[in-house]
Amino acid sequence: MNTDKIYAESIAKDYAPKDNSKIIALKKLDQKAKMPATVFTYTFGIISSLIAGLGMSLAMQVIGGGIFWTAIGIIIGIIGFTCCSVNYPIYKKMLEKGKAKYAYEIVELAREISEQ
């Protein structure tokens, strides 16, 4: 095999004009349905874990000191862990909504692709 030829063809594919086929449109619709739920979940999860970490730091008196800050830290930690625990159910609900919103278009496009 001529490796130079294979390499040249792989580079040429990157610069060749892309046709907007139905498969690409289907992938874009699928991504459009899932993206809002994914972005929200990552953002909410990061913020929730930071809140839980702040609460743990206060409760263990790494920052702050005294019984008042320990009690505040426990409350903040509970709030953070609660948010972390509800993140997945929220994700599932948002994903269902996104899929329901684009379901008709995706199914119709998938049927067109499968009938060709």
N, CA, C and O atoms as a GROMACS GRO file, in nm:
protein
  464
    1MET      N    1   0.082  -0.118   0.000
    1MET     CA    2   0.000   0.000   0.000
    1MET      C    3   0.087   0.125   0.000
    1MET      O    4   0.195   0.129   0.060
    2ASN      N    5   0.039   0.223  -0.066
    2ASN     CA    6   0.110   0.348  -0.073
    2ASN      C    7   0.058   0.439   0.038
    2ASN      O    8  -0.052   0.494   0.028
    3THR      N    9   0.136   0.455   0.144
    3THR     CA   10   0.092   0.534   0.259
    3THR      C   11   0.080   0.683   0.226
    3THR      O   12  -0.001   0.754   0.284
    4ASP      N   13   0.163   0.729   0.132
    4ASP     CA   14   0.155   0.870   0.092
    4ASP      C   15   0.020   0.900   0.027
    4ASP      O   16  -0.039   1.006   0.048
    5LYS      N   17  -0.028   0.805  -0.052
    5LYS     CA   18  -0.155   0.823  -0.120
    5LYS      C   19  -0.270   0.826  -0.017
    5LYS      O   20  -0.360   0.908  -0.028
    6ILE      N   21  -0.266   0.737   0.080
    6ILE     CA   22  -0.369   0.732   0.184
    6ILE      C   23  -0.368   0.860   0.265
    6ILE      O   24  -0.472   0.915   0.298
    7TYR      N   25  -0.248   0.906   0.298
    7TYR     CA   26  -0.235   1.030   0.375
    7TYR      C   27  -0.289   1.150   0.298
    7TYR      O   28  -0.358   1.236   0.353
    8ALA      N   29  -0.256   1.155   0.170
    8ALA     CA   30  -0.303   1.265   0.086
    8ALA      C   31  -0.455   1.263   0.075
    8ALA      O   32  -0.518   1.369   0.078
    9GLU      N   33  -0.515   1.145   0.061
    9GLU     CA   34  -0.659   1.135   0.051
    9GLU      C   35  -0.728   1.177   0.182
    9GLU      O   36  -0.835   1.238   0.180
   10SER      N   37  -0.667   1.144   0.295
   10SER     CA   38  -0.727   1.182   0.424
   10SER      C   39  -0.723   1.333   0.443
   10SER      O   40  -0.816   1.391   0.499
   11ILE      N   41  -0.615   1.397   0.398
   11ILE     CA   42  -0.609   1.543   0.407
   11ILE      C   43  -0.707   1.606   0.310
   11ILE      O   44  -0.772   1.706   0.344
   12ALA      N   45  -0.720   1.551   0.192
   12ALA     CA   46  -0.812   1.606   0.092
   12ALA      C   47  -0.956   1.598   0.140
   12ALA      O   48  -1.037   1.685   0.107
   13LYS      N   49  -0.990   1.494   0.217
   13LYS     CA   50  -1.126   1.482   0.271
   13LYS      C   51  -1.160   1.597   0.365
   13LYS      O   52  -1.274   1.642   0.371
   14ASP      N   53  -1.059   1.644   0.440
   14ASP     CA   54  -1.083   1.754   0.532
   14ASP      C   55  -1.118   1.883   0.460
   14ASP      O   56  -1.194   1.965   0.512
   15TYR      N   57  -1.063   1.902   0.339
   15TYR     CA   58  -1.084   2.026   0.266
   15TYR      C   59  -1.192   2.016   0.159
   15TYR      O   60  -1.228   2.117   0.098
   16ALA      N   61  -1.241   1.899   0.136
   16ALA     CA   62  -1.346   1.882   0.035
   16ALA      C   63  -1.477   1.941   0.088
   16ALA      O   64  -1.503   1.935   0.208
   17PRO      N   65  -1.558   1.997   0.000
   17PRO     CA   66  -1.686   2.053   0.046
   17PRO      C   67  -1.777   1.942   0.100
   17PRO      O   68  -1.789   1.834   0.041
   18LYS      N   69  -1.838   1.973   0.211
   18LYS     CA   70  -1.926   1.875   0.275
   18LYS      C   71  -2.067   1.890   0.217
   18LYS      O   72  -2.119   2.001   0.206
   19ASP      N   73  -2.126   1.778   0.182
   19ASP     CA   74  -2.264   1.783   0.135
   19ASP      C   75  -2.357   1.769   0.256
   19ASP      O   76  -2.328   1.694   0.349
   20ASN      N   77  -2.465   1.840   0.253
   20ASN     CA   78  -2.561   1.835   0.362
   20ASN      C   79  -2.656   1.718   0.340
   20ASN      O   80  -2.769   1.735   0.294
   21SER      N   81  -2.608   1.603   0.372
   21SER     CA   82  -2.690   1.485   0.354
   21SER      C   83  -2.791   1.472   0.469
   21SER      O   84  -2.786   1.546   0.567
   22LYS      N   85  -2.878   1.379   0.453
   22LYS     CA   86  -2.982   1.358   0.554
   22LYS      C   87  -2.925   1.300   0.683
   22LYS      O   88  -2.979   1.325   0.791
   23ILE      N   89  -2.818   1.225   0.672
   23ILE     CA   90  -2.754   1.171   0.792
   23ILE      C   91  -2.699   1.284   0.878
   23ILE      O   92  -2.714   1.283   1.000
   24ILE      N   93  -2.635   1.380   0.815
   24ILE     CA   94  -2.580   1.494   0.888
   24ILE      C   95  -2.694   1.574   0.952
   24ILE      O   96  -2.682   1.618   1.066
   25ALA      N   97  -2.802   1.592   0.879
   25ALA     CA   98  -2.917   1.663   0.934
   25ALA      C   99  -2.977   1.588   1.053
   25ALA      O  100  -3.020   1.649   1.150
   26LEU      N  101  -2.979   1.456   1.044
   26LEU     CA  102  -3.031   1.374   1.154
   26LEU      C  103  -2.942   1.387   1.277
   26LEU      O  104  -2.992   1.400   1.389
   27LYS      N  105  -2.811   1.385   1.258
   27LYS     CA  106  -2.719   1.401   1.370
   27LYS      C  107  -2.733   1.538   1.434
   27LYS      O  108  -2.727   1.550   1.556
   28LYS      N  109  -2.752   1.641   1.352
   28LYS     CA  110  -2.769   1.776   1.406
   28LYS      C  111  -2.898   1.788   1.486
   28LYS      O  112  -2.900   1.851   1.592
   29LEU      N  113  -3.005   1.727   1.437
   29LEU     CA  114  -3.131   1.730   1.511
   29LEU      C  115  -3.118   1.655   1.644
   29LEU      O  116  -3.170   1.700   1.747
   30ASP      N  117  -3.049   1.542   1.641
   30ASP     CA  118  -3.028   1.465   1.764
   30ASP      C  119  -2.948   1.547   1.865
   30ASP      O  120  -2.980   1.549   1.984
   31GLN      N  121  -2.845   1.614   1.818
   31GLN     CA  122  -2.764   1.698   1.906
   31GLN      C  123  -2.845   1.816   1.958
   31GLN      O  124  -2.831   1.855   2.074
   32LYS      N  125  -2.929   1.873   1.873
   32LYS     CA  126  -3.012   1.985   1.912
   32LYS      C  127  -3.112   1.944   2.021
   32LYS      O  128  -3.147   2.024   2.108
   33ALA      N  129  -3.156   1.821   2.017
   33ALA     CA  130  -3.251   1.772   2.117
   33ALA      C  131  -3.183   1.747   2.251
   33ALA      O  132  -3.244   1.766   2.356
   34LYS      N  133  -3.057   1.704   2.249
   34LYS     CA  134  -2.988   1.664   2.371
   34LYS      C  135  -2.903   1.774   2.434
   34LYS      O  136  -2.876   1.769   2.554
   35MET      N  137  -2.859   1.872   2.357
   35MET     CA  138  -2.764   1.972   2.405
   35MET      C  139  -2.812   2.055   2.524
   35MET      O  140  -2.735   2.070   2.619
   36PRO      N  141  -2.933   2.109   2.526
   36PRO     CA  142  -2.973   2.191   2.641
   36PRO      C  143  -2.969   2.114   2.774
   36PRO      O  144  -2.926   2.169   2.876
   37ALA      N  145  -3.012   1.990   2.772
   37ALA     CA  146  -3.010   1.910   2.895
   37ALA      C  147  -2.867   1.884   2.940
   37ALA      O  148  -2.838   1.889   3.060
   38THR      N  149  -2.778   1.858   2.846
   38THR     CA  150  -2.640   1.829   2.880
   38THR      C  151  -2.570   1.953   2.938
   38THR      O  152  -2.501   1.944   3.039
   39VAL      N  153  -2.589   2.066   2.873
   39VAL     CA  154  -2.525   2.190   2.920
   39VAL      C  155  -2.577   2.226   3.060
   39VAL      O  156  -2.498   2.261   3.148
   40PHE      N  157  -2.707   2.218   3.080
   40PHE     CA  158  -2.763   2.250   3.211
   40PHE      C  159  -2.708   2.155   3.317
   40PHE      O  160  -2.672   2.198   3.426
   41THR      N  161  -2.702   2.026   3.286
   41THR     CA  162  -2.659   1.928   3.384
   41THR      C  163  -2.515   1.951   3.428
   41THR      O  164  -2.484   1.947   3.547
   42TYR      N  165  -2.427   1.975   3.332
   42TYR     CA  166  -2.288   2.001   3.369
   42TYR      C  167  -2.275   2.129   3.451
   42TYR      O  168  -2.205   2.131   3.552
   43THR      N  169  -2.342   2.235   3.410
   43THR     CA  170  -2.334   2.362   3.481
   43THR      C  171  -2.390   2.350   3.622
   43THR      O  172  -2.327   2.392   3.719
   44PHE      N  173  -2.508   2.293   3.633
   44PHE     CA  174  -2.573   2.277   3.763
   44PHE      C  175  -2.493   2.184   3.854
   44PHE      O  176  -2.483   2.208   3.974
   45GLY      N  177  -2.435   2.079   3.797
   45GLY     CA  178  -2.354   1.986   3.876
   45GLY      C  179  -2.228   2.050   3.930
   45GLY      O  180  -2.192   2.027   4.045
   46ILE      N  181  -2.161   2.131   3.848
   46ILE     CA  182  -2.040   2.198   3.893
   46ILE      C  183  -2.072   2.298   4.003
   46ILE      O  184  -2.003   2.304   4.105
   47ILE      N  185  -2.176   2.377   3.984
   47ILE     CA  186  -2.214   2.476   4.085
   47ILE      C  187  -2.257   2.406   4.214
   47ILE      O  188  -2.221   2.452   4.324
   48SER      N  189  -2.332   2.297   4.203
   48SER     CA  190  -2.377   2.224   4.321
   48SER      C  191  -2.260   2.166   4.400
   48SER      O  192  -2.258   2.171   4.523
   49SER      N  193  -2.162   2.111   4.328
   49SER     CA  194  -2.047   2.053   4.398
   49SER      C  195  -1.961   2.162   4.463
   49SER      O  196  -1.902   2.139   4.569
   50LEU      N  197  -1.953   2.278   4.401
   50LEU     CA  198  -1.880   2.389   4.464
   50LEU      C  199  -1.951   2.436   4.591
   50LEU      O  200  -1.885   2.469   4.690
   51ILE      N  201  -2.082   2.441   4.588
   51ILE     CA  202  -2.159   2.479   4.707
   51ILE      C  203  -2.139   2.375   4.817
   51ILE      O  204  -2.120   2.411   4.933
   52ALA      N  205  -2.143   2.247   4.782
   52ALA     CA  206  -2.121   2.141   4.881
   52ALA      C  207  -1.979   2.151   4.939
   52ALA      O  208  -1.960   2.132   5.059
   53GLY      N  209  -1.881   2.179   4.854
   53GLY     CA  210  -1.743   2.193   4.903
   53GLY      C  211  -1.728   2.312   4.996
   53GLY      O  212  -1.657   2.304   5.096
   54LEU      N  213  -1.794   2.423   4.964
   54LEU     CA  214  -1.791   2.539   5.052
   54LEU      C  215  -1.850   2.503   5.188
   54LEU      O  216  -1.796   2.538   5.292
   55GLY      N  217  -1.962   2.432   5.185
   55GLY     CA  218  -2.025   2.390   5.311
   55GLY      C  219  -1.936   2.299   5.393
   55GLY      O  220  -1.928   2.313   5.515
   56MET      N  221  -1.869   2.205   5.327
   56MET     CA  222  -1.779   2.115   5.400
   56MET      C  223  -1.660   2.191   5.458
   56MET      O  224  -1.616   2.163   5.569
   57SER      N  225  -1.608   2.288   5.382
   57SER     CA  226  -1.495   2.366   5.430
   57SER      C  227  -1.534   2.449   5.552
   57SER      O  228  -1.457   2.462   5.647
   58LEU      N  229  -1.653   2.504   5.549
   58LEU     CA  230  -1.700   2.580   5.666
   58LEU      C  231  -1.727   2.487   5.784
   58LEU      O  232  -1.694   2.521   5.898
   59ALA      N  233  -1.787   2.372   5.758
   59ALA     CA  234  -1.822   2.280   5.866
   59ALA      C  235  -1.697   2.223   5.934
   59ALA      O  236  -1.696   2.200   6.054
   60MET      N  237  -1.592   2.201   5.857
   60MET     CA  238  -1.468   2.146   5.915
   60MET      C  239  -1.373   2.256   5.961
   60MET      O  240  -1.261   2.229   6.002
   61GLN      N  241  -1.420   2.380   5.954
   61GLN     CA  242  -1.347   2.498   5.999
   61GLN      C  243  -1.214   2.517   5.927
   61GLN      O  244  -1.117   2.565   5.984
   62VAL      N  245  -1.212   2.479   5.799
   62VAL     CA  246  -1.097   2.509   5.716
   62VAL      C  247  -1.098   2.658   5.686
   62VAL      O  248  -0.994   2.724   5.688
   63ILE      N  249  -1.217   2.711   5.658
   63ILE     CA  250  -1.237   2.854   5.647
   63ILE      C  251  -1.341   2.890   5.754
   63ILE      O  252  -1.429   2.810   5.785
   64GLY      N  253  -1.330   3.008   5.807
   64GLY     CA  254  -1.421   3.046   5.915
   64GLY      C  255  -1.379   2.978   6.044
   64GLY      O  256  -1.282   2.903   6.047
   65GLY      N  257  -1.449   3.004   6.146
   65GLY     CA  258  -1.418   2.941   6.274
   65GLY      C  259  -1.532   2.964   6.371
   65GLY      O  260  -1.607   3.061   6.359
   66GLY      N  261  -1.545   2.876   6.464
   66GLY     CA  262  -1.651   2.890   6.564
   66GLY      C  263  -1.773   2.807   6.528
   66GLY      O  264  -1.786   2.755   6.417
   67ILE      N  265  -1.860   2.797   6.624
   67ILE     CA  266  -1.979   2.713   6.610
   67ILE      C  267  -2.078   2.770   6.509
   67ILE      O  268  -2.148   2.695   6.442
   68PHE      N  269  -2.083   2.904   6.498
   68PHE     CA  270  -2.176   2.966   6.404
   68PHE      C  271  -2.142   2.926   6.260
   68PHE      O  272  -2.230   2.885   6.185
   69TRP      N  273  -2.015   2.937   6.224
   69TRP     CA  274  -1.974   2.904   6.086
   69TRP      C  275  -1.984   2.754   6.059
   69TRP      O  276  -2.006   2.713   5.946
   70THR      N  277  -1.966   2.674   6.163
   70THR     CA  278  -1.984   2.530   6.146
   70THR      C  279  -2.130   2.498   6.114
   70THR      O  280  -2.158   2.417   6.025
   71ALA      N  281  -2.222   2.561   6.185
   71ALA     CA  282  -2.365   2.538   6.159
   71ALA      C  283  -2.404   2.589   6.020
   71ALA      O  284  -2.478   2.522   5.948
   72ILE      N  285  -2.354   2.705   5.982
   72ILE     CA  286  -2.380   2.758   5.848
   72ILE      C  287  -2.323   2.663   5.743
   72ILE      O  288  -2.385   2.639   5.639
   73GLY      N  289  -2.204   2.610   5.770
   73GLY     CA  290  -2.140   2.517   5.676
   73GLY      C  291  -2.220   2.390   5.658
   73GLY      O  292  -2.230   2.338   5.546
   74ILE      N  293  -2.277   2.338   5.766
   74ILE     CA  294  -2.359   2.217   5.756
   74ILE      C  295  -2.482   2.245   5.672
   74ILE      O  296  -2.520   2.163   5.588
   75ILE      N  297  -2.545   2.359   5.693
   75ILE     CA  298  -2.665   2.394   5.616
   75ILE      C  299  -2.629   2.411   5.468
   75ILE      O  300  -2.699   2.358   5.381
   76ILE      N  301  -2.521   2.483   5.438
   76ILE     CA  302  -2.479   2.503   5.299
   76ILE      C  303  -2.442   2.369   5.235
   76ILE      O  304  -2.473   2.344   5.119
   77GLY      N  305  -2.375   2.283   5.311
   77GLY     CA  306  -2.338   2.152   5.259
   77GLY      C  307  -2.459   2.067   5.225
   77GLY      O  308  -2.461   2.000   5.122
   78ILE      N  309  -2.560   2.070   5.310
   78ILE     CA  310  -2.682   1.994   5.284
   78ILE      C  311  -2.750   2.046   5.157
   78ILE      O  312  -2.798   1.968   5.075
   79ILE      N  313  -2.753   2.179   5.142
   79ILE     CA  314  -2.811   2.238   5.021
   79ILE      C  315  -2.734   2.192   4.898
   79ILE      O  316  -2.794   2.154   4.798
   80GLY      N  317  -2.601   2.195   4.905
   80GLY     CA  318  -2.517   2.153   4.791
   80GLY      C  319  -2.537   2.006   4.756
   80GLY      O  320  -2.550   1.972   4.638
   81PHE      N  321  -2.540   1.920   4.856
   81PHE     CA  322  -2.558   1.777   4.829
   81PHE      C  323  -2.699   1.748   4.778
   81PHE      O  324  -2.717   1.657   4.697
   82THR      N  325  -2.798   1.823   4.825
   82THR     CA  326  -2.934   1.806   4.774
   82THR      C  327  -2.941   1.842   4.626
   82THR      O  328  -3.002   1.772   4.546
   83CYS      N  329  -2.877   1.953   4.591
   83CYS     CA  330  -2.873   1.993   4.450
   83CYS      C  331  -2.802   1.889   4.365
   83CYS      O  332  -2.845   1.858   4.254
   84CYS      N  333  -2.693   1.834   4.418
   84CYS     CA  334  -2.622   1.728   4.344
   84CYS      C  335  -2.711   1.605   4.323
   84CYS      O  336  -2.707   1.542   4.217
   85SER      N  337  -2.790   1.572   4.424
   85SER     CA  338  -2.872   1.451   4.414
   85SER      C  339  -2.991   1.467   4.319
   85SER      O  340  -3.039   1.368   4.264
   86VAL      N  341  -3.040   1.590   4.300
   86VAL     CA  342  -3.153   1.608   4.209
   86VAL      C  343  -3.108   1.640   4.066
   86VAL      O  344  -3.192   1.654   3.977
   87ASN      N  345  -2.978   1.649   4.045
   87ASN     CA  346  -2.927   1.684   3.913
   87ASN      C  347  -2.966   1.580   3.807
   87ASN      O  348  -3.011   1.616   3.699
   88TYR      N  349  -2.950   1.454   3.837
   88TYR     CA  350  -2.980   1.349   3.739
   88TYR      C  351  -3.130   1.343   3.706
   88TYR      O  352  -3.164   1.333   3.588
   89PRO      N  353  -3.220   1.347   3.803
   89PRO     CA  354  -3.362   1.348   3.766
   89PRO      C  355  -3.400   1.471   3.681
   89PRO      O  356  -3.484   1.460   3.592
   90ILE      N  357  -3.341   1.585   3.710
   90ILE     CA  358  -3.368   1.704   3.628
   90ILE      C  359  -3.318   1.681   3.486
   90ILE      O  360  -3.385   1.717   3.389
   91TYR      N  361  -3.200   1.620   3.474
   91TYR     CA  362  -3.145   1.589   3.342
   91TYR      C  363  -3.238   1.498   3.263
   91TYR      O  364  -3.264   1.522   3.145
   92LYS      N  365  -3.289   1.395   3.327
   92LYS     CA  366  -3.378   1.301   3.259
   92LYS      C  367  -3.505   1.371   3.210
   92LYS      O  368  -3.550   1.346   3.099
   93LYS      N  369  -3.561   1.459   3.292
   93LYS     CA  370  -3.682   1.532   3.252
   93LYS      C  371  -3.653   1.625   3.135
   93LYS      O  372  -3.731   1.632   3.040
   94MET      N  373  -3.542   1.698   3.141
   94MET     CA  374  -3.507   1.790   3.033
   94MET      C  375  -3.478   1.713   2.904
   94MET      O  376  -3.514   1.759   2.795
   95LEU      N  377  -3.415   1.597   2.916
   95LEU     CA  378  -3.385   1.515   2.799
   95LEU      C  379  -3.513   1.464   2.734
   95LEU      O  380  -3.526   1.463   2.612
   96GLU      N  381  -3.608   1.421   2.816
   96GLU     CA  382  -3.738   1.378   2.764
   96GLU      C  383  -3.809   1.490   2.690
   96GLU      O  384  -3.866   1.468   2.583
   97LYS      N  385  -3.806   1.611   2.746
   97LYS     CA  386  -3.868   1.726   2.680
   97LYS      C  387  -3.802   1.756   2.546
   97LYS      O  388  -3.870   1.780   2.446
   98GLY      N  389  -3.670   1.754   2.544
   98GLY     CA  390  -3.598   1.781   2.420
   98GLY      C  391  -3.626   1.677   2.315
   98GLY      O  392  -3.645   1.710   2.198
   99LYS      N  393  -3.628   1.550   2.356
   99LYS     CA  394  -3.658   1.443   2.260
   99LYS      C  395  -3.802   1.453   2.210
   99LYS      O  396  -3.828   1.430   2.092
  100ALA      N  397  -3.894   1.488   2.298
  100ALA     CA  398  -4.034   1.501   2.257
  100ALA      C  399  -4.051   1.618   2.160
  100ALA      O  400  -4.133   1.612   2.068
  101LYS      N  401  -3.974   1.724   2.181
  101LYS     CA  402  -3.985   1.842   2.096
  101LYS      C  403  -3.942   1.812   1.952
  101LYS      O  404  -4.004   1.861   1.857
  102TYR      N  405  -3.838   1.733   1.935
  102TYR     CA  406  -3.784   1.705   1.802
  102TYR      C  407  -3.816   1.564   1.753
  102TYR      O  408  -3.764   1.523   1.649
  103ALA      N  409  -3.898   1.490   1.824
  103ALA     CA  410  -3.924   1.351   1.790
  103ALA      C  411  -3.984   1.335   1.651
  103ALA      O  412  -3.941   1.248   1.574
  104TYR      N  413  -4.081   1.416   1.617
  104TYR     CA  414  -4.148   1.402   1.489
  104TYR      C  415  -4.050   1.423   1.374
  104TYR      O  416  -4.046   1.343   1.280
  105GLU      N  417  -3.972   1.530   1.382
  105GLU     CA  418  -3.875   1.558   1.275
  105GLU      C  419  -3.771   1.448   1.262
  105GLU      O  420  -3.735   1.409   1.152
  106ILE      N  421  -3.722   1.400   1.375
  106ILE     CA  422  -3.619   1.295   1.374
  106ILE      C  423  -3.674   1.166   1.315
  106ILE      O  424  -3.608   1.102   1.234
  107VAL      N  425  -3.794   1.128   1.356
  107VAL     CA  426  -3.854   1.004   1.306
  107VAL      C  427  -3.881   1.013   1.156
  107VAL      O  428  -3.854   0.919   1.082
  108GLU      N  429  -3.932   1.127   1.112
  108GLU     CA  430  -3.959   1.143   0.968
  108GLU      C  431  -3.830   1.137   0.886
  108GLU      O  432  -3.825   1.073   0.781
  109LEU      N  433  -3.727   1.203   0.934
  109LEU     CA  434  -3.599   1.201   0.863
  109LEU      C  435  -3.538   1.062   0.865
  109LEU      O  436  -3.479   1.019   0.766
  110ALA      N  437  -3.551   0.991   0.975
  110ALA     CA  438  -3.498   0.855   0.984
  110ALA      C  439  -3.573   0.762   0.888
  110ALA      O  440  -3.512   0.674   0.827
  111ARG      N  441  -3.704   0.782   0.876
  111ARG     CA  442  -3.781   0.701   0.780
  111ARG      C  443  -3.736   0.728   0.636
  111ARG      O  444  -3.720   0.635   0.557
  112GLU      N  445  -3.715   0.853   0.604
  112GLU     CA  446  -3.667   0.888   0.469
  112GLU      C  447  -3.533   0.823   0.439
  112GLU      O  448  -3.510   0.773   0.328
  113ILE      N  449  -3.444   0.823   0.539
  113ILE     CA  450  -3.312   0.763   0.520
  113ILE      C  451  -3.324   0.612   0.504
  113ILE      O  452  -3.259   0.553   0.418
  114SER      N  453  -3.407   0.549   0.585
  114SER     CA  454  -3.419   0.404   0.579
  114SER      C  455  -3.490   0.355   0.454
  114SER      O  456  -3.469   0.241   0.412
  115GLU      N  457  -3.574   0.439   0.392
  115GLU     CA  458  -3.645   0.398   0.271
  115GLU      C  459  -3.562   0.413   0.146
  115GLU      O  460  -3.599   0.360   0.041
  116GLN      N  461  -3.451   0.483   0.153
  116GLN     CA  462  -3.367   0.503   0.033
  116GLN      C  463  -3.290   0.379  -0.001
  116GLN      O  464  -3.215   0.378  -0.099
   0.00000   0.00000   0.00000
